Amino acid sequence: MGVATLGSHTSGKGTDALMSISDLLFEFTDWLRGTSLTELSLAINDLSLSLWIQTHFWAIPTIQTVHILSIGALFGSAMMISLRVLGVTGMSRTMAQTTHRYIPWIWWALVLLAISGLLLIIGEPVRELINPIFWIKMALIIVAVIATLAFNGAVKRRAAKWDAGASTGGLRLAAILLLILWCAVMFGGRWIAYAPV
């Protein structure tokens, strides 16, 4: 079933579109199984670190906890900057103070996310690498990191003008879109556990 099928149903119930999305994900999974990712994931699965993670019952939950806390720190920091841009909170601080406080949290959390994510891939390579939702999440992360870099750079460059009351409608829209994007990343992270592999 192709992409054209996704919009070709007109039953109005929405189930045809949902079935088409499910079919697309299933086809994506089948395609992933036919790539060299299958051999790569099996090779990773045989690594001593992978076997160690798999045989210590506390390893995966511990790594997942670090991963979840890291996304919480990243999202919380991004949200605080976005809410300041939107004028919802943090108005007692200048924009420069807000970015100075929260941007380091974003990047250190991203480092921990990358490390814990890599360990999760090593611990459960087939579950991750042959999972269409994993790859959708990775694409979203790339977009989110680039967008965060651009957004934080724009906020820092305009911090003095911002506090002087200059118009910043574009940044306000970007703040909302950035929060939605990070929410999509988190949704993808949770969906990985439930996607058929």
PyMOL commands that set and color helices and strands:
alter all, ss='L'
color gray80, all
select helices_A, chain A and resi 3-8+15-33+37-45+48-55+59-86+95-123+125-129+132-157+159-163+169-194
alter helices_A, ss='H'
color red, helices_A
deselect
rebuild
show_as cartoon
